[in-house]
Amino acid sequence: MAVGAAKVSDKLAGFGGDEYRDWTDIDYNLNTNSAFALLLQQMGYWSWPYFALVCLVMGFAFRAMESLGRTVFLLPCGAILYGSAEVWRLDLFQQGAFIIWFAIGVGLPGTLLFLRRVRAILNRAPRSLSGFSH
């Protein structure tokens, strides 16, 4: 639908819903949703910097997780890959399922590393305070 709506994008900015379908001559059943057309209606021309920023941030997040070299850090990479692959059709980055999977994927390994560090610090702490007198 983005192809059909592209020539009338100046008329779509600022409208909500599926009004872009009124401006296209392509049959409704031959098309799928278009995240570009829907966000153009919702956000206006700010949707383009939004897409660029989200894709840039998700690319950096993917690379950061992948570069850590441990399998546990690849957990959010699946969500990032799927969200990025479907960005032409759906804006999954604003959906609750993506946010939950991303938060769990980043939070779980982060929590595990934090707990491991705390345990290591506690293991190095002195075992008794017998050197002190009462």
C-alpha positions, 0 to 999 in steps of 0.5 A: 500500500505504501507504493500506492499511497506514496504519490499522495503522501502530502495529502495523508500527513496528519490523518488517522486510520486507513484513509490512505486506502481512499487515495489508492487505485489498488484493490484492497484485497491485493495489499497488506498494511503499510507501516509507512502510510499508517505512521505518515497519517498518525505522525505526519512527516515526523514518521520518517525521522522516527523510522530512521532513528528506530532502525539506527538504535535497533541496529546499534542494539543488535550489534552491541548484543551480538558483539558480547559473544555470549549466547545469552545476549542473543536473546533480544536479537531475534526480536530486533531482527523480526521487528526490522524485517517487518518494518515495511508492513508493521511497526512492531517497535511500538507493540507490547510483544516486541517491548516485552521480548526486548526488555526480557532479552536485555534485562535477563542477561543483565540481571544474571551478570549483575548477580554474578558480580555481586556474588564474586564481590561477596566471596572476596569479603572477609569471612569473619570479624574475629580480629575485632574485640568487643 
